[in-house]
Amino acid sequence: MKVANISIFLILSLTISLHSTHAQILYTWSQIIPENKLSIRAIIDNNMCPIAYVDNKEVEMLSRSSINNTETVCELIVETNAQNISIDNIKVPVLAKKISKIAFIGDTGCRINMLFQQECNSVDSWPLKKNLDSIAFHKPDLIIHVGDYHYRQAKCRNTKKCGDIYGYSKEAWYADWFEPAKDILTQSPFLFVRGNHESCNRAYEGWFRYLDSYPFFPQKCEDLISSWFLDTGPMKFFIFDSSSGEEIFTTQSTVDAFERQFDKLIQDKPTWFLTHKPLWRSPKKEFLTLKSHGNLTQIEAFGDKFPSNVTTIVSGHIHIAQILLMDNVPDQIIVGNGGALLHAQDQEPVYQNVEFNYPNSRNYLAHEVRNFFGFGFAILGLDDHKFTFYNQDNKEMYSANLTKDFKLKTN
């Protein structure tokens, strides 16, 4: 009997040990992926993925990627109609049956490079957590991040101001995104757009390991990932990877590749085009020979080809909040003020009739450009047809009404 009791004790101890190993979850979240699926992900500090509970059924999560048994990204793909998901008693957000409110944020990491040394240890100088807490107050059904998560490229010269974490390690990704986002990741599902900071020249490994919408293949970096749709009911989003698109000097191979991905766009219900790099943006100072500029690769590939159901382009890349009301092409919204050191804060609030002139006689006109200063985010209301910019303290900066086709109305 004593031997039997010892055996039972050892088995129970092993079971408890394994369970506690499963329970060491660092971060967990859900994100929308192609075909309106929901990817449940968790980062753990070992190689034993936990059990998830999906509508009271046990489902084992599978390893998406692993780093020398010190970190594993676990994944489980479910239908978006799942109603209750948890991992080790941590409730994971599911997609609402009716999507009524969507938040937008972009360009969120703390900028540390040879030129700029943002104060990452100050919530005022790097207010990403403030922005995310303010977004949480709105209880959005979905949060769309328009790209650029990782900014800690170089060593900080004053560690008291910006810490000692830098490079493309998992620690840098934790510091720049996962730690400040930890709370809101368990409140609302996300949709992640790839930024140029996640291109093959920069933090691509973390992008594909953690946030990419497709299965993880570590062998090589893809310059351009496949475009896809999200259908929210009254409108759609088309997700486009512009991370490799050059601003001024283009290559025909990249233009052709962009055009092939754009050709997946169809004439259908009202659609917003999500791309990290804006097609059009309006800085105060002229750049080279361009009065105002944007992303020439996208402009050459499809600037004149948008179907009429695409009313709006939403981007980041420029660290400001900006609306460009365009003639004969979709309007451009920029939500790049999520936390990274701000750009172009010395502009006027409003400009009229801003011209965009490009090679090959490509000319565009923004009959109005509106700038909104400081850090912040935006909220899209699908029921009340409103788009609103908020600052980091959740104070409204500007609100625009939308038509029934989700086009910005001019005031």
Secondary structure, DSSP 8 states (H G I E B T S, - for coil): -HHHHHHHHHHHHHHHHHHHHHT-EEEEEEEEETTTEEEEEEEESSS---EEEETTEEEE-EEEEEETTTEEEEEEEEETT---EEETTEEE----SS--EEEEE---S--BSSS-B--TT-TTTS-HHHHHHHHHHH--SEEEE-S----B-S--S-HHHH-S--SSSHHHHIIIIITTTHHHHTTS-EEE---GGGSTTTTHHHIIIII-SS---TT---SS---EEEE-SS-EEEEE--TT--SSS--HHHHHHHHHHHTT--S-S-EEEEESS-SEE--SS-BTTBSSEE-HHHHHHHTT---TTEEEEEE-SSSSEEEEEESSS-EEEEE--SSS----TTS-SEEEEEEEEETTTEEEEEEEEEEE-SSEEEEEETTTTEEEEEETTS-EEEEEEB-TT--B---
